[in-house]
Amino acid sequence: MFFAKLHPLLVHFPVGLLVSGVLFELYGKFRGENAVAKAGSFNIRFGFWCSIPVAVIGFLGLMSLELKDEFKPFVANHMFFTLSTIFIFFCVILLSRFRYKVWCDVVHYFLLLLGLFTILNAGFYGGELVHRFDLPA
């Protein structure tokens, strides 16, 4: 139960880093401000590395909960979008090494937008678990 209560407290830090990182990087790219784009890239890398222990804590917390049928779909969607977010930002970090190629730049920015979509959905389903179903309880 300890991890189930700890996860909602910790998750906001990597979420904030990843969301701000995507927004900074996109803004910096399209406005031509390299310092802002670099700050966004840093936030994405730092947010990615911070998200891994938070996801592990969330998984450990999930194992301590009794899953009821009424919120199982929300747990499944939350886990799907969370794992998708981690995978997508891992791909973003890998692709950043090959950014000198045009096709890679296009894929990079597409993955940034897709990662923003997945992290916002993971946050939505996590928020529903906490506020609608009162987890952890």
N, CA, C and O of each residue as an XYZ file, in Angstrom:
548
protein
N       0.814     -1.194      0.000
C       0.000      0.000      0.000
C       0.858      1.257      0.000
O       0.435      2.312     -0.475
N       2.074      1.134      0.541
C       2.971      2.279      0.603
C       3.273      2.814     -0.794
O       3.227      4.022     -1.027
N       3.587      1.892     -1.737
C       3.922      2.318     -3.091
C       2.711      2.900     -3.813
O       2.852      3.813     -4.626
N       1.529      2.380     -3.523
C       0.306      2.898     -4.151
C       0.032      4.335     -3.727
O      -0.523      5.119     -4.497
N       0.418      4.680     -2.506
C       0.241      6.062     -2.052
C       1.384      6.965     -2.492
O       1.203      8.174     -2.639
N       2.560      6.379     -2.703
C       3.737      7.151     -3.099
C       3.703      7.534     -4.579
O       4.134      8.625     -4.951
N       3.195      6.641     -5.413
C       3.202      6.884     -6.863
C       2.497      8.183     -7.269
O       3.072      8.952     -8.040
N       1.271      8.467     -6.784
C       0.634      9.733     -7.190
C       1.384     10.983     -6.727
O       1.243     12.052     -7.322
N       2.167     10.848     -5.682
C       2.945     11.995     -5.213
C       4.155     12.258     -6.101
O       4.523     13.412     -6.318
N       4.772     11.209     -6.611
C       6.009     11.347     -7.379
C       5.797     11.567     -8.873
O       6.656     12.146     -9.538
N       4.687     11.123     -9.396
C       4.506     11.075    -10.842
C       4.468     12.458    -11.497
O       4.757     12.583    -12.687
N       4.122     13.481    -10.744
C       3.975     14.806    -11.352
C       5.310     15.397    -11.820
O       5.337     16.194    -12.758
N       6.400     15.016    -11.181
C       7.693     15.568    -11.571
C       8.108     15.129    -12.980
O       8.406     15.993    -13.805
N       8.142     13.820    -13.297
C       8.501     13.456    -14.673
C       7.460     13.891    -15.695
O       7.805     14.199    -16.836
N       6.188     13.919    -15.298
C       5.160     14.378    -16.237
C       5.404     15.842    -16.606
O       5.346     16.211    -17.779
N       5.673     16.663    -15.608
C       5.960     18.077    -15.871
C       7.201     18.264    -16.727
O       7.226     19.110    -17.621
N       8.229     17.473    -16.453
C       9.452     17.573    -17.256
C       9.198     17.179    -18.706
O       9.660     17.858    -19.623
N       8.470     16.095    -18.918
C       8.230     15.627    -20.286
C       7.325     16.585    -21.060
O       7.597     16.897    -22.219
N       6.265     17.045    -20.429
C       5.346     17.967    -21.123
C       6.053     19.280    -21.436
O       5.971     19.774    -22.561
N       6.741     19.845    -20.459
C       7.445     21.105    -20.720
C       8.571     20.900    -21.719
O       8.855     21.784    -22.527
N       9.213     19.743    -21.668
C      10.275     19.455    -22.629
C       9.770     19.425    -24.054
O      10.399     19.985    -24.952
N       8.639     18.775    -24.270
C       8.058     18.730    -25.617
C       7.676     20.131    -26.073
O       7.978     20.529    -27.198
N       7.015     20.873    -25.199
C       6.583     22.224    -25.583
C       7.777     23.140    -25.846
O       7.768     23.907    -26.809
N       8.799     23.065    -24.999
C      10.001     23.888    -25.205
C      10.712     23.512    -26.496
O      11.137     24.379    -27.260
N      10.835     22.209    -26.729
C      11.560     21.794    -27.935
C      10.819     22.195    -29.205
O      11.441     22.655    -30.162
N       9.504     22.027    -29.227
C       8.728     22.432    -30.400
C       8.760     23.946    -30.587
O       8.937     24.437    -31.702
N       8.588     24.679    -29.493
C       8.641     26.137    -29.580
C      10.015     26.602    -30.056
O      10.112     27.460    -30.933
N      11.058     26.048    -29.489
C      12.410     26.433    -29.870
C      12.720     26.120    -31.319
O      13.401     26.897    -31.989
N      12.233     25.001    -31.809
C      12.475     24.622    -33.204
C      11.755     25.554    -34.158
O      12.348     26.044    -35.119
N      10.486     25.799    -33.900
C       9.700     26.574    -34.861
C       9.875     28.081    -34.720
O       9.508     28.827    -35.627
N      10.428     28.544    -33.601
C      10.722     29.964    -33.446
C      12.210     30.274    -33.649
O      12.626     31.431    -33.606
N      12.995     29.230    -33.869
C      14.415     29.420    -34.120
C      15.224     29.792    -32.887
O      16.284     30.406    -33.006
N      14.747     29.433    -31.724
C      15.457     29.724    -30.479
C      16.123     28.437    -29.981
O      15.493     27.595    -29.342
N      17.400     28.317    -30.292
C      18.117     27.079    -29.982
C      18.258     26.828    -28.490
O      18.251     25.673    -28.062
N      18.383     27.868    -27.695
C      18.521     27.682    -26.243
C      17.254     27.066    -25.653
O      17.327     26.231    -24.752
N      16.104     27.475    -26.159
C      14.840     26.920    -25.676
C      14.711     25.465    -26.103
O      14.262     24.623    -25.325
N      15.104     25.169    -27.339
C      15.052     23.781    -27.822
C      16.002     22.891    -27.021
O      15.668     21.744    -26.725
N      17.175     23.403    -26.669
C      18.108     22.626    -25.851
C      17.560     22.382    -24.454
O      17.728     21.297    -23.898
N      16.908     23.388    -23.886
C      16.284     23.217    -22.572
C      15.187     22.158    -22.655
O      15.039     21.348    -21.740
N      14.426     22.157    -23.733
C      13.396     21.139    -23.927
C      13.990     19.751    -24.053
O      13.460     18.791    -23.494
N      15.079     19.642    -24.778
C      15.751     18.353    -24.929
C      16.267     17.849    -23.582
O      16.172     16.659    -23.281
N      16.809     18.755    -22.778
C      17.274     18.373    -21.438
C      16.116     17.889    -20.586
O      16.226     16.867    -19.909
N      15.000     18.618    -20.613
C      13.829     18.221    -19.826
C      13.308     16.851    -20.247
O      12.885     16.058    -19.405
N      13.339     16.575    -21.539
C      12.872     15.276    -22.022
C      13.779     14.164    -21.516
O      13.293     13.135    -21.048
N      15.082     14.359    -21.603
C      16.009     13.324    -21.120
C      15.869     13.118    -19.609
O      15.808     11.983    -19.138
N      15.819     14.200    -18.867
C      15.707     14.107    -17.416
C      14.358     13.509    -17.020
O      14.284     12.680    -16.114
N      13.295     13.930    -17.700
C      11.967     13.385    -17.420
C      11.874     11.907    -17.744
O      11.225     11.150    -17.022
N      12.524     11.489    -18.835
C      12.526     10.066    -19.184
C      13.193      9.249    -18.084
O      12.642      8.241    -17.642
N      14.370      9.672    -17.640
C      15.091      8.908    -16.619
C      14.366      8.946    -15.277
O      14.452      7.992    -14.503
N      13.662     10.020    -14.994
C      12.883     10.073    -13.750
C      11.604      9.240    -13.842
O      11.087      8.785    -12.822
N      11.100      9.041    -15.042
C       9.853      8.294    -15.194
C      10.024      6.801    -14.944
O       9.060      6.130    -14.575
N      11.205      6.275    -15.131
C      11.405      4.838    -14.963
C      11.207      4.404    -13.503
O      10.427      3.483    -13.260
N      11.879      5.026    -12.518
C      11.598      4.589    -11.142
C      10.168      4.885    -10.693
O       9.611      4.147     -9.880
N       9.573      5.949    -11.208
C       8.184      6.253    -10.852
C       7.246      5.185    -11.422
O       6.272      4.809    -10.770
N       7.531      4.697    -12.629
C       6.717      3.625    -13.209
C       6.883      2.327    -12.422
O       5.915      1.595    -12.220
N       8.097      2.045    -11.980
C       8.326      0.850    -11.163
C       7.561      0.959     -9.844
O       6.946     -0.012     -9.401
N       7.596      2.122     -9.224
C       6.851      2.339     -7.977
C       5.347      2.181     -8.227
O       4.638      1.610     -7.398
N       4.866      2.678     -9.353
C       3.455      2.515     -9.694
C       3.087      1.053     -9.889
O       2.015      0.623     -9.464
N       3.961      0.289    -10.525
C       3.699     -1.131    -10.717
C       3.686     -1.868     -9.376
O       2.833     -2.724     -9.140
N       4.633     -1.534     -8.506
C       4.651     -2.142     -7.173
C       3.394     -1.764     -6.381
O       2.852     -2.581     -5.637
N       2.942     -0.534     -6.547
C       1.708     -0.109     -5.891
C       0.492     -0.839     -6.435
O      -0.429     -1.164     -5.686
N       0.489     -1.096     -7.734
C      -0.623     -1.806     -8.351
C      -0.723     -3.234     -7.821
O      -1.821     -3.767     -7.664
N       0.412     -3.844     -7.549
C       0.406     -5.218     -7.032
C      -0.189     -5.290     -5.629
O      -0.664     -6.347     -5.213
N      -0.170     -4.180     -4.898
C      -0.706     -4.189     -3.530
C      -2.192     -3.845     -3.469
O      -2.784     -3.862     -2.391
N      -2.798     -3.533     -4.610
C      -4.214     -3.145     -4.631
C      -5.100     -4.315     -5.039
O      -4.684     -5.206     -5.779
N      -6.312     -4.289     -4.546
C      -7.319     -5.258     -4.980
C      -8.028     -4.652     -6.192
O      -8.702     -3.629     -6.075
N      -7.873     -5.286     -7.348
C      -8.452     -4.750     -8.572
C      -9.913     -5.164     -8.684
O     -10.237     -6.351     -8.727
N     -10.773     -4.179     -8.729
C     -12.209     -4.432     -8.888
C     -12.566     -4.266    -10.363
O     -11.897     -3.540    -11.098
N     -13.609     -4.936    -10.775
C     -14.007     -4.913    -12.181
C     -14.364     -3.519    -12.676
O     -14.197     -3.217    -13.858
N     -14.852     -2.672    -11.784
C     -15.304     -1.353    -12.212
C     -14.170     -0.452    -12.686
O     -14.403      0.429    -13.515
N     -12.947     -0.644    -12.186
C     -11.860      0.219    -12.636
C     -10.732     -0.525    -13.349
O      -9.685      0.067    -13.610
N     -10.915     -1.789    -13.665
C      -9.889     -2.527    -14.415
C      -9.589     -1.908    -15.783
O      -8.422     -1.848    -16.170
N     -10.609     -1.443    -16.537
C     -10.283     -0.817    -17.830
C      -9.430      0.453    -17.674
O      -8.585      0.746    -18.520
N      -9.656      1.191    -16.602
C      -8.880      2.408    -16.374
C      -7.434      2.065    -16.028
O      -6.506      2.750    -16.460
N      -7.247      1.002    -15.247
C      -5.890      0.556    -14.914
C      -5.181      0.087    -16.175
O      -4.012      0.408    -16.391
N      -5.891     -0.681    -17.017
C      -5.285     -1.177    -18.250
C      -4.895     -0.023    -19.178
O      -3.804     -0.027    -19.748
N      -5.774      0.952    -19.329
C      -5.457      2.105    -20.186
C      -4.315      2.934    -19.604
O      -3.447      3.407    -20.338
N      -4.320      3.107    -18.285
C      -3.244      3.865    -17.640
C      -1.896      3.173    -17.871
O      -0.907      3.830    -18.197
N      -1.860      1.881    -17.707
C      -0.609      1.150    -17.921
C      -0.192      1.175    -19.386
O       0.992      1.323    -19.688
N      -1.153      1.033    -20.303
C      -0.831      1.069    -21.728
C      -0.217      2.412    -22.122
O       0.825      2.458    -22.775
N      -0.867      3.497    -21.721
C      -0.350      4.813    -22.099
C       0.961      5.136    -21.381
O       1.810      5.835    -21.934
N       1.132      4.640    -20.165
C       2.379      4.869    -19.443
C       3.540      4.162    -20.125
O       4.585      4.766    -20.367
N       3.358      2.885    -20.435
C       4.426      2.136    -21.108
C       4.682      2.679    -22.505
O       5.827      2.709    -22.958
N       3.626      3.110    -23.194
C       3.800      3.728    -24.510
C       4.605      5.017    -24.404
O       5.465      5.285    -25.243
N       4.333      5.806    -23.388
C       5.066      7.060    -23.186
C       6.544      6.792    -22.968
O       7.394      7.449    -23.569
N       6.851      5.834    -22.112
C       8.255      5.522    -21.841
C       8.950      5.031    -23.105
O      10.078      5.434    -23.389
N       8.287      4.166    -23.862
C       8.880      3.654    -25.097
C       9.078      4.766    -26.121
O      10.129      4.841    -26.758
N       8.087      5.622    -26.283
C       8.177      6.696    -27.275
C       9.307      7.664    -26.931
O      10.065      8.061    -27.816
N       9.429      8.049    -25.661
C      10.492      8.983    -25.304
C      11.862      8.309    -25.339
O      12.872      8.983    -25.542
N      11.911      7.006    -25.147
C      13.161      6.274    -25.365
C      13.563      6.374    -26.840
O      14.730      6.605    -27.155
N      12.590      6.201    -27.738
C      12.861      6.342    -29.173
C      13.271      7.767    -29.527
O      14.139      7.966    -30.378
N      12.662      8.755    -28.890
C      13.022     10.161    -29.126
C      14.486     10.398    -28.747
O      15.228     11.058    -29.474
N      14.883      9.854    -27.610
C      16.274     10.029    -27.167
C      17.230      9.325    -28.112
O      18.293      9.864    -28.421
N      16.877      8.124    -28.582
C      17.727      7.423    -29.546
C      17.825      8.190    -30.863
O      18.909      8.318    -31.432
N      16.701      8.696    -31.340
C      16.694      9.426    -32.612
C      17.449     10.742    -32.537
O      17.900     11.253    -33.562
N      17.592     11.294    -31.350
C      18.281     12.578    -31.241
C      19.753     12.460    -31.641
O      20.398     13.467    -31.933
N      20.275     11.262    -31.654
C      21.664     11.061    -32.086
C      21.807     11.154    -33.604
O      22.917     11.344    -34.102
N      20.717     11.027    -34.343
C      20.763     11.046    -35.807
C      19.989     12.223    -36.381
O      19.440     12.127    -37.478
N      19.940     13.318    -35.659
C      19.108     14.448    -36.051
C      19.639     15.201    -37.266
O      18.962     16.102    -37.762
N      20.811     14.865    -37.754
C      21.340     15.568    -38.922
C      20.667     15.114    -40.211
O      20.860     15.743    -41.252
N      19.888     14.049    -40.171
C      19.162     13.572    -41.346
C      17.748     14.143    -41.315
O      17.128     14.222    -40.255
N      17.245     14.538    -42.477
C      15.940     15.188    -42.548
C      14.823     14.246    -42.127
O      13.939     14.643    -41.368
N      14.845     13.018    -42.599
C      13.778     12.076    -42.253
C      13.733     11.827    -40.754
O      12.661     11.634    -40.179
N      14.889     11.833    -40.133
C      14.963     11.599    -38.692
C      14.369     12.772    -37.919
O      13.738     12.585    -36.879
N      14.575     13.966    -38.428
C      13.991     15.156    -37.804
C      12.458     15.086    -37.837
O      11.797     15.417    -36.853
N      11.907     14.660    -38.959
C      10.452     14.551    -39.094
C       9.910     13.497    -38.130
O       8.913     13.728    -37.447
N      10.566     12.351    -38.078
C      10.134     11.284    -37.161
C      10.264     11.759    -35.712
O       9.411     11.459    -34.877
N      11.339     12.503    -35.420
C      11.567     13.008    -34.067
C      10.409     13.890    -33.602
O       9.900     13.714    -32.495
N       9.997     14.825    -34.432
C       8.920     15.733    -34.035
C       7.561     15.035    -34.018
O       6.695     15.387    -33.218
N       7.372     14.054    -34.889
C       6.146     13.263    -34.827
C       6.076     12.491    -33.512
O       5.026     12.443    -32.871
N       7.201     11.886    -33.109
C       7.234     11.143    -31.854
C       7.052     12.064    -30.651
O       6.447     11.668    -29.654
N       7.568     13.282    -30.735
C       7.328     14.227    -29.644
C       5.842     14.491    -29.458
O       5.347     14.490    -28.331
N       5.127     14.716    -30.554
C       3.688     14.965    -30.462
C       2.938     13.720    -29.989
O       2.003     13.811    -29.194
N       3.357     12.562    -30.486
C       2.737     11.315    -30.049
C       3.006     11.069    -28.564
O       2.120     10.612    -27.842
N       4.209     11.367    -28.111
C       4.548     11.219    -26.698
C       3.743     12.174    -25.828
O       3.334     11.815    -24.724
N       3.515     13.380    -26.316
C       2.679     14.329    -25.579
C       1.260     13.787    -25.448
O       0.647     13.894    -24.386
N       0.742     13.211    -26.516
C      -0.585     12.619    -26.494
C      -0.655     11.466    -25.488
O      -1.606     11.381    -24.712
N       0.341     10.584    -25.498
C       0.291      9.422    -24.609
C       0.449      9.825    -23.150
O      -0.210      9.256    -22.280
N       1.311     10.796    -22.869
C       1.496     11.184    -21.462
C       0.255     11.903    -20.923
O      -0.085     11.746    -19.750
N      -0.407     12.669    -21.745
C      -1.636     13.318    -21.291
C      -2.741     12.289    -21.048
O      -3.526     12.435    -20.111
N      -2.806     11.261    -21.878
C      -3.791     10.203    -21.660
C      -3.459      9.363    -20.434
O      -4.358      8.982    -19.684
N      -2.183      9.072    -20.224
C      -1.788      8.336    -19.014
C      -2.168      9.143    -17.776
O      -2.647      8.584    -16.790
N      -1.958     10.441    -17.827
C      -2.334     11.303    -16.714
C      -3.836     11.351    -16.510
O      -4.309     11.391    -15.374
N      -4.589     11.349    -17.598
C      -6.044     11.343    -17.481
C      -6.522     10.087    -16.763
O      -7.295     10.166    -15.809
N      -6.058      8.927    -17.226
C      -6.515      7.673    -16.606
C      -5.988      7.529    -15.180
O      -6.686      6.987    -14.324
N      -4.787      7.995    -14.912
C      -4.286      7.981    -13.541
C      -5.094      8.887    -12.641
O      -5.389      8.531    -11.501
N      -5.452     10.046    -13.138
C      -6.288     10.960    -12.370
C      -7.669     10.384    -12.106
O      -8.230     10.576    -11.027
N      -8.216      9.684    -13.081
C      -9.512      9.037    -12.877
C      -9.418      7.971    -11.792
O     -10.328      7.832    -10.975
N      -8.327      7.223    -11.782
C      -8.156      6.193    -10.751
C      -8.103      6.811     -9.357
O      -8.666      6.270     -8.405
N      -7.430      7.936     -9.250
C      -7.285      8.568     -7.936
C      -8.552      9.303     -7.524
O      -8.987      9.188     -6.379
N      -9.148     10.054     -8.440
C     -10.249     10.936     -8.049
C     -11.641     10.317     -8.231
O     -12.547     10.603     -7.449
N     -11.815      9.493     -9.231
C     -13.132      8.873     -9.416
C     -13.289      7.622     -8.561
O     -14.335      7.402     -7.950
N     -12.232      6.802     -8.523
C     -12.323      5.518     -7.811
C     -11.622      5.527     -6.458
O     -11.554      4.494     -5.793
N     -11.107      6.667     -6.045
C     -10.450      6.829     -4.738
C      -9.333      5.825     -4.491
O      -9.205      5.301     -3.385
N      -8.536      5.555     -5.493
C      -7.357      4.702     -5.291
C      -6.202      5.572     -4.859
O      -6.155      6.712     -5.320
N      -5.307      5.181     -4.062
C      -5.370      3.966     -3.255
C      -6.261      4.197     -2.042
O      -6.244      5.263     -1.427
N      -7.028      3.186     -1.720
C      -7.956      3.307     -0.586
C      -7.807      2.137      0.362
O      -8.506      2.069      1.373
